[in-house]
Amino acid sequence: MNANEIIIPCRLSYANVWEARQSMEGDKMQYSCCLLIPKSDTGTLQRIKALMAKIESEAVTTKWGGKKPASYAHPLLRDGDTDPNKGCDDNYAGCFFINAKANADHAPKIIDAQCNPIMDRDEVYSGCYANVKVSIFAYNNPKGGKGLAAGLVAIQKTKDGERLGGDTGTEGFEVLSTDVEAMLG
């Protein structure tokens, strides 16, 4: 791992990890995922905050012209209980969260507990639990301001969880008898 990478145990939300997509019309194609980190996982949160502080310190001289911004328009580590966009979402309650993205030409590696590639797209989804490797970096964008962001590197699924925000596809259907099939055909 490089010095700016960290592996975060979390629950996945908005797991757009199989195909690059645009978040809004005109945006570039990206993979993305929201990492839900329980507030009770103080060890992980301390490691994230320490890495963020290190990267901020370096960015003051390398990217931000000698001065740390007073605040960020898009903070990297956000509080799921108080964030104006997530504060009423029960799935974010009691968690901090990080949005991680990867460009379309850098798909995240997706592996199982034994580090074997996962090929079945139904295996990694919003709601499952995973160890997620992200690369945290500083940016200075004329349109987006200054801040920290997380690059989505790899996902290791650790266990299943209740699916978030969506139907499981064919759940609820019953096998049709040949009489019903003929009537429908």
N, C-alpha and C positions, 0 to 999 in steps of 0.2 A: 504494500500500500504506500501511496505517496503521503507526504506530511499533511496534506489538506484533506485526506479522506478519513471517513469515520463510518463504522458499521452501527446502524441504529436498529434495535429491536422495536417493532412497532406493529400496528394494524394498518392495512392499506385502505385508502378511501380514494374514490375517483381514479381507480387504477386503469389508466390508459397506457398499458405497458406492452401490448401486442402489436399495435399499429400506430404509426405516427399520425397525428391529427392536428388540425388548427383549433386553437381554443376560441378564437374569434375570427371572423372573415378578415382576410388580409394578413393574419399572423403567419409566421412560418410553421411548417409541419414539425411537430415534436411529440415525443413520448412524455408522459407526465404521471405523477402519482402524488397523493397527499399522504404523509406519514403521521399517524396518530400515536403520540407518545404519552403514556399515562403519567400524570403529575406525580404519582407515587414512585416512579422509576427515577429517583433522585440521582443515582449514579450516572445513568445515561445523560440526563439533563445537564449535570455538572461537566461531563466530557464534551458535550456539544457547546456549552457556553465557554469553556476554556479554549476550544478550537476557534470559535467565533472571535474571542478576544485576541488571540494570536494573529488571525488573519486581518482583523481590523487594525491592529498595531502596525503590521507590515504595509497595509494599504494606505495609511496616513502618509507615508513617504513615497510609495510607489505609484499610487493611483489617485489620491485625493488631495494633492498639493499641500501637504503639511497640516491638514486640519480634518479631524473626524466630524462627520455630519452630526448635528444636534439630534436629529431623528431621521428615520427612513420612511419613505412613502410606502414601501412594501417590506416590512420587517421579515427576517428569515424565520425566526422562531416565534410563533404566535400563540396566544392563549385561546383555546377553544371555548372557554366560558365567557370571555369578554369581547372576542373579535366581532366587529359589527356584522360581518358576513356569515359567521358560524355560531354566534352566541345562542341561537334558538335551535340548533341542531343537536339533538340528544346524543348522537354518535360522537360528537366532539366534546361533550361535557366531561370534565375531569381530565382533560388532555391538553397538551401543547401539540402544535402541528407544524410541519414543514412541507412546503410544496417543492418537489424536486422535478427537474425536467432534463431531457436529453434531446439533442438535435436528431432529425430524421435519419441522418447517416451514422448515428451512434446508438443503435438499439441497446437497451439494457440487457445484460446477461441474466437469464432466469434459470435458477437451479433448485434442486430439492435438498433435503437434509443431508444426503450423501454426496452433494456437490455434482450430481448428474444433471444435464440439461433437461428442463421440462419442456415438452413439445405440445402437450394438451392444453389448449387455451382455457379450458374450464377449470384448471387446477389453480391458477393464480387470478384472483378477482378481488373486487372491493369487499372487504370484510375479513379476508384471510389474514393470518399473522405471518410476519416475515422478518428476517434480518436484511436491512437494506443498506447497501454501500452507497454513500454520496460523497461527492467532492465539493467542498465549500470554497467559494471564491468571492473576491471583491469585484465590484464593477463600478464604472463611472460612465454613464450613458447620458448624452445630451438631452434625450427625451425622457428617460426613466430615472434620472438622478443618480445618486450614489447609494451603494448598499452592499449587501451580501446575498448570495444566491446559492442554491444547491443543485449540482449536476447529478442526475440519476445514472449510476454506474452499473449496479447489479442487485438482484433480488434473490434471496434464498428463502423459499417458503418454509415455515416452521410448523404451522398447523392450520387446520380449517377454522373458520369462524362463520357466524351468521352473515349471510350476504347483506350488503348495504345497498339501499336504494334501487331495487330492481327485481324483476321477475327472473326466475331461473330457467326460463325458456319453455320447455315442454311439460313442466310440472303441472298437474291438475288434469291432464288429458287421460282418457281411458281408451283401452283397446276396443275398436269398433267391431261389432259382429259383421259377418259377410252380408246380412240382410240390410243393415244400415249403410254399409259401404256401397252396395248396389243402388240404394235409394239416393244417395248423395252423388253418385257418379253419373 
